[in-house]
Amino acid sequence: MANDPYDLVVIGGGPAGYAAAIRAGQLGKKVACIELERAGGTCLNWGCIPSKALLKAAETFESISKAGEFGVEVGSVKVDFAKVMARSRNVSDKMAGGIEYLFKKNNVEYLLGRGRITVPGIVEITDGPDKGKFLTANKILVATGCKARRLPDVKVDAERVMTSREALVMKKQPKSIAIIGGGAIGVEFAYFLNTLGTKTTIVEVMDRLVPVEDHEISAGLTRAFKKQGINVRTGTKVERVEVGKNNVKLELAKGDKKETIEVDSVLLSIGVEANTEGLLSNRVKPKTDRGYLVVDDNYETSIKGIYAAGDIIGPPWLAHVATYEAVQAVNGMFGFAKPKRVTTYPGCTYCHPQIASVGLTEEKAKEQGVDYKVGKFPFSASGKAVAINQPEGFVKLILDSKYGEVLGAHIIGNDATELITEYVLAMKAEITAEEIHATIHAHPTMSEALAEAAASADNQAIHI
């Protein structure tokens, strides 16, 4: 037991945890970060970063395959799946090393193991290389994130049945796969595997893919996926999964119609659940909601001195939101600045075409009785998009009818995840559509579509 207590002990080393620890270090605090596996957490090691490396491989293959459209003749294009997967792991390894360097730079003590709060102010490491250590802390921040949700009675064996974690270290490319769940993770893997030659079926119980997005974005993605050859099955429930030695059979139901399909593998992409395994002793019982820790506006739980940030406090389950929350929590707990809760944030999906959004969908605007107008611009009318052979998709704005304030923005198309930031900033700074349109955007760029969408709300767009 350390006699000199830590100012802060962080449990979890993902985007929330490592950001919190580094920020506390910047403030000159004595801080330790406990991570069960490796610095960077799920995002860096088993999610955001390695999956983007895989998606880039698919995009590269697709670009080379279509090189003839640019007058560039190439021979046969082959994919070395093992090398694709290995590069993804190497990227994660490199980035994890970067986090460890930042810990050293900011005097963060980095411990490996499972952190457990025995009583408020004391954290025990119950598993891993640093098992048996006890840390006393003036403040504790829980940032243990989430883990993939699984189907009951369906064993994940990393070959026939996988979650995203197992899919990121596949040893062999399946010839066919059924992806259960049409959210961000599901559609990203669908694009990746289908592009590299896996016969892909995506099954979503809701009536459309990426159901949290604007309905026109969902429709646009469905059209694109069907064009790519992906078998899209929306409004469809998986009633039974039968795992065999060499295949998996799924019984699907859509209304009164039932059918059975057979695939090599199944990827479960059915959401996440709070990762609280081994986290709390019986003497530590903070308030929870559906398993997630409930926090106040200072990110403090119902137990004084115990804070939480990131996915462990519930949706949105986004790495950039987690980082923001963690920094806000640390700034607040040490009196640097009044903490802020998340209100405006971008959501990004990295399949092809990419999807990015912020704020209200048109459906939500209608539900809330908002007086709104829509601005929309297709990339098919963008000179840059056509020149680079990426005319698919559009930009859609939901604007306040009276003042032109941006209430929501939705993009589907090339580099959508890069373009969305202009609209996030516009919402943060309360910039109007008129001001966006009046801002000169370089020509030719994809970003011109952002200004044209703003102009189109008042029938002032030049190129449509």
CORQUIGI-V256252 format. One record per residue. N is the residue number from 0. D_LAST is the distance of its C-alpha to the last C-alpha in Angstrom with 2 decimals. Layout:
n->N d_last->D_LAST
n->N d_last->D_LAST
This chain:
n->0 d_last->69.23
n->1 d_last->67.92
n->2 d_last->69.94
n->3 d_last->67.26
n->4 d_last->64.30
n->5 d_last->60.71
n->6 d_last->58.46
n->7 d_last->55.85
n->8 d_last->55.90
n->9 d_last->52.57
n->10 d_last->52.66
n->11 d_last->49.82
n->12 d_last->48.30
n->13 d_last->44.63
n->14 d_last->41.64
n->15 d_last->43.26
n->16 d_last->46.82
n->17 d_last->46.64
n->18 d_last->44.38
n->19 d_last->46.89
n->20 d_last->49.82
n->21 d_last->48.35
n->22 d_last->47.39
n->23 d_last->50.94
n->24 d_last->52.32
n->25 d_last->50.34
n->26 d_last->51.99
n->27 d_last->55.36
n->28 d_last->56.20
n->29 d_last->58.39
n->30 d_last->56.06
n->31 d_last->56.22
n->32 d_last->53.55
n->33 d_last->54.68
n->34 d_last->52.57
n->35 d_last->53.77
n->36 d_last->52.24
n->37 d_last->50.42
n->38 d_last->48.59
n->39 d_last->44.89
n->40 d_last->45.47
n->41 d_last->43.35
n->42 d_last->40.05
n->43 d_last->41.33
n->44 d_last->43.79
n->45 d_last->42.58
n->46 d_last->38.96
n->47 d_last->36.06
n->48 d_last->37.26
n->49 d_last->38.88
n->50 d_last->36.16
n->51 d_last->33.54
n->52 d_last->35.82
n->53 d_last->35.87
n->54 d_last->32.11
n->55 d_last->31.84
n->56 d_last->34.31
n->57 d_last->32.20
n->58 d_last->29.06
n->59 d_last->31.23
n->60 d_last->32.62
n->61 d_last->29.23
n->62 d_last->27.98
n->63 d_last->31.19
n->64 d_last->31.07
n->65 d_last->27.68
n->66 d_last->28.79
n->67 d_last->29.18
n->68 d_last->25.42
n->69 d_last->25.61
n->70 d_last->28.68
n->71 d_last->31.05
n->72 d_last->33.91
n->73 d_last->35.84
n->74 d_last->38.78
n->75 d_last->39.15
n->76 d_last->37.82
n->77 d_last->40.17
n->78 d_last->40.10
n->79 d_last->43.19
n->80 d_last->42.67
n->81 d_last->45.64
n->82 d_last->44.29
n->83 d_last->40.88
n->84 d_last->42.72
n->85 d_last->45.14
n->86 d_last->42.47
n->87 d_last->40.98
n->88 d_last->44.43
n->89 d_last->45.02
n->90 d_last->41.91
n->91 d_last->43.24
n->92 d_last->46.69
n->93 d_last->45.46
n->94 d_last->43.49
n->95 d_last->46.44
n->96 d_last->48.66
n->97 d_last->46.37
n->98 d_last->46.82
n->99 d_last->50.59
n->100 d_last->50.53
n->101 d_last->48.74
n->102 d_last->51.43
n->103 d_last->54.13
n->104 d_last->52.42
n->105 d_last->52.27
n->106 d_last->55.73
n->107 d_last->54.54
n->108 d_last->57.21
n->109 d_last->55.62
n->110 d_last->57.52
n->111 d_last->57.02
n->112 d_last->57.85
n->113 d_last->57.16
n->114 d_last->57.35
n->115 d_last->59.09
n->116 d_last->59.70
n->117 d_last->63.36
n->118 d_last->63.65
n->119 d_last->61.54
n->120 d_last->62.00
n->121 d_last->63.10
n->122 d_last->61.07
n->123 d_last->62.82
n->124 d_last->61.51
n->125 d_last->62.56
n->126 d_last->61.33
n->127 d_last->60.36
n->128 d_last->61.92
n->129 d_last->62.58
n->130 d_last->64.03
n->131 d_last->66.75
n->132 d_last->65.53
n->133 d_last->65.34
n->134 d_last->63.26
n->135 d_last->63.84
n->136 d_last->60.85
n->137 d_last->60.31
n->138 d_last->56.81
n->139 d_last->55.17
n->140 d_last->51.48
n->141 d_last->50.56
n->142 d_last->47.51
n->143 d_last->48.33
n->144 d_last->44.89
n->145 d_last->44.38
n->146 d_last->45.26
n->147 d_last->43.71
n->148 d_last->44.64
n->149 d_last->46.62
n->150 d_last->47.51
n->151 d_last->51.07
n->152 d_last->53.55
n->153 d_last->51.19
n->154 d_last->52.53
n->155 d_last->50.24
n->156 d_last->51.93
n->157 d_last->49.28
n->158 d_last->49.21
n->159 d_last->48.69
n->160 d_last->47.32
n->161 d_last->45.38
n->162 d_last->43.53
n->163 d_last->40.99
n->164 d_last->43.96
n->165 d_last->45.76
n->166 d_last->42.59
n->167 d_last->42.18
n->168 d_last->45.56
n->169 d_last->45.51
n->170 d_last->48.16
n->171 d_last->46.88
n->172 d_last->43.51
n->173 d_last->43.69
n->174 d_last->42.96
n->175 d_last->41.45
n->176 d_last->40.56
n->177 d_last->39.64
n->178 d_last->37.81
n->179 d_last->38.67
n->180 d_last->36.03
n->181 d_last->32.24
n->182 d_last->31.73
n->183 d_last->30.73
n->184 d_last->33.90
n->185 d_last->33.86
n->186 d_last->30.37
n->187 d_last->31.00
n->188 d_last->34.21
n->189 d_last->32.70
n->190 d_last->30.19
n->191 d_last->32.99
n->192 d_last->35.61
n->193 d_last->33.52
n->194 d_last->32.06
n->195 d_last->35.62
n->196 d_last->36.89
n->197 d_last->38.19
n->198 d_last->37.61
n->199 d_last->35.87
n->200 d_last->35.82
n->201 d_last->34.38
n->202 d_last->35.88
n->203 d_last->34.53
n->204 d_last->36.43
n->205 d_last->33.48
n->206 d_last->31.00
n->207 d_last->28.30
n->208 d_last->28.09
n->209 d_last->27.80
n->210 d_last->28.57
n->211 d_last->28.36
n->212 d_last->24.61
n->213 d_last->21.89
n->214 d_last->22.04
n->215 d_last->18.52
n->216 d_last->19.49
n->217 d_last->22.72
n->218 d_last->21.16
n->219 d_last->18.90
n->220 d_last->22.05
n->221 d_last->24.11
n->222 d_last->21.88
n->223 d_last->22.02
n->224 d_last->25.76
n->225 d_last->26.57
n->226 d_last->24.84
n->227 d_last->27.04
n->228 d_last->30.05
n->229 d_last->30.90
n->230 d_last->32.72
n->231 d_last->31.13
n->232 d_last->33.56
n->233 d_last->32.35
n->234 d_last->34.47
n->235 d_last->37.41
n->236 d_last->40.59
n->237 d_last->42.96
n->238 d_last->46.37
n->239 d_last->48.59
n->240 d_last->48.63
n->241 d_last->51.51
n->242 d_last->51.99
n->243 d_last->54.04
n->244 d_last->55.47
n->245 d_last->52.84
n->246 d_last->49.97
n->247 d_last->48.53
n->248 d_last->48.17
n->249 d_last->45.79
n->250 d_last->46.17
n->251 d_last->42.81
n->252 d_last->42.38
n->253 d_last->39.41
n->254 d_last->40.72
n->255 d_last->43.85
n->256 d_last->42.98
n->257 d_last->44.59
n->258 d_last->44.59
n->259 d_last->45.93
n->260 d_last->44.16
n->261 d_last->45.90
n->262 d_last->44.56
n->263 d_last->46.13
n->264 d_last->45.01
n->265 d_last->43.39
n->266 d_last->41.38
n->267 d_last->41.66
n->268 d_last->38.60
n->269 d_last->39.54
n->270 d_last->39.31
n->271 d_last->41.80
n->272 d_last->44.88
n->273 d_last->46.63
n->274 d_last->48.84
n->275 d_last->52.08
n->276 d_last->54.59
n->277 d_last->57.74
n->278 d_last->56.14
n->279 d_last->58.38
n->280 d_last->62.09
n->281 d_last->63.51
n->282 d_last->64.24
n->283 d_last->60.62
n->284 d_last->58.62
n->285 d_last->55.49
n->286 d_last->53.38
n->287 d_last->50.79
n->288 d_last->48.05
n->289 d_last->47.53
n->290 d_last->49.12
n->291 d_last->46.99
n->292 d_last->48.72
n->293 d_last->48.06
n->294 d_last->47.70
n->295 d_last->47.59
n->296 d_last->45.36
n->297 d_last->47.45
n->298 d_last->46.93
n->299 d_last->50.61
n->300 d_last->51.85
n->301 d_last->54.49
n->302 d_last->57.09
n->303 d_last->57.60
n->304 d_last->56.92
n->305 d_last->54.81
n->306 d_last->51.06
n->307 d_last->48.18
n->308 d_last->44.59
n->309 d_last->41.91
n->310 d_last->41.58
n->311 d_last->45.14
n->312 d_last->44.13
n->313 d_last->41.47
n->314 d_last->37.70
n->315 d_last->35.22
n->316 d_last->36.80
n->317 d_last->34.91
n->318 d_last->36.61
n->319 d_last->34.76
n->320 d_last->35.65
n->321 d_last->39.22
n->322 d_last->39.55
n->323 d_last->38.31
n->324 d_last->40.75
n->325 d_last->43.62
n->326 d_last->43.26
n->327 d_last->43.02
n->328 d_last->46.12
n->329 d_last->48.14
n->330 d_last->47.18
n->331 d_last->48.31
n->332 d_last->51.49
n->333 d_last->52.80
n->334 d_last->51.84
n->335 d_last->49.33
n->336 d_last->46.54
n->337 d_last->45.80
n->338 d_last->43.93
n->339 d_last->40.53
n->340 d_last->39.30
n->341 d_last->35.90
n->342 d_last->33.17
n->343 d_last->29.83
n->344 d_last->29.36
n->345 d_last->26.84
n->346 d_last->27.33
n->347 d_last->26.56
n->348 d_last->26.99
n->349 d_last->27.30
n->350 d_last->26.91
n->351 d_last->24.25
n->352 d_last->21.45
n->353 d_last->22.44
n->354 d_last->22.04
n->355 d_last->22.29
n->356 d_last->22.41
n->357 d_last->24.07
n->358 d_last->25.10
n->359 d_last->24.53
n->360 d_last->22.88
n->361 d_last->21.45
n->362 d_last->24.74
n->363 d_last->26.83
n->364 d_last->25.11
n->365 d_last->25.98
n->366 d_last->29.48
n->367 d_last->30.12
n->368 d_last->29.06
n->369 d_last->26.57
n->370 d_last->24.52
n->371 d_last->21.07
n->372 d_last->17.36
n->373 d_last->14.61
n->374 d_last->11.65
n->375 d_last->9.71
n->376 d_last->7.52
n->377 d_last->8.38
n->378 d_last->10.43
n->379 d_last->9.74
n->380 d_last->6.76
n->381 d_last->9.54
n->382 d_last->11.93
n->383 d_last->14.85
n->384 d_last->14.41
n->385 d_last->14.35
n->386 d_last->17.18
n->387 d_last->19.32
n->388 d_last->18.72
n->389 d_last->17.37
n->390 d_last->13.96
n->391 d_last->15.27
n->392 d_last->14.39
n->393 d_last->12.14
n->394 d_last->12.75
n->395 d_last->13.82
n->396 d_last->15.49
n->397 d_last->18.22
n->398 d_last->18.92
n->399 d_last->21.89
n->400 d_last->20.99
n->401 d_last->23.44
n->402 d_last->23.21
n->403 d_last->19.99
n->404 d_last->22.21
n->405 d_last->20.89
n->406 d_last->22.80
n->407 d_last->21.35
n->408 d_last->18.92
n->409 d_last->18.34
n->410 d_last->17.12
n->411 d_last->17.71
n->412 d_last->17.42
n->413 d_last->19.14
n->414 d_last->21.07
n->415 d_last->19.90
n->416 d_last->23.46
n->417 d_last->23.26
n->418 d_last->19.95
n->419 d_last->21.10
n->420 d_last->23.72
n->421 d_last->21.50
n->422 d_last->20.82
n->423 d_last->24.52
n->424 d_last->25.56
n->425 d_last->23.28
n->426 d_last->25.00
n->427 d_last->28.37
n->428 d_last->28.05
n->429 d_last->26.39
n->430 d_last->23.49
n->431 d_last->20.88
n->432 d_last->17.10
n->433 d_last->17.43
n->434 d_last->19.66
n->435 d_last->17.46
n->436 d_last->14.58
n->437 d_last->17.42
n->438 d_last->18.71
n->439 d_last->17.93
n->440 d_last->16.83
n->441 d_last->18.11
n->442 d_last->16.14
n->443 d_last->15.83
n->444 d_last->16.29
n->445 d_last->15.17
n->446 d_last->15.59
n->447 d_last->12.62
n->448 d_last->10.71
n->449 d_last->13.26
n->450 d_last->12.47
n->451 d_last->8.71
n->452 d_last->9.86
n->453 d_last->12.45
n->454 d_last->10.45
n->455 d_last->8.27
n->456 d_last->11.79
n->457 d_last->12.39
n->458 d_last->9.21
n->459 d_last->9.15
n->460 d_last->6.24
n->461 d_last->5.91
n->462 d_last->3.80
n->463 d_last->0.00
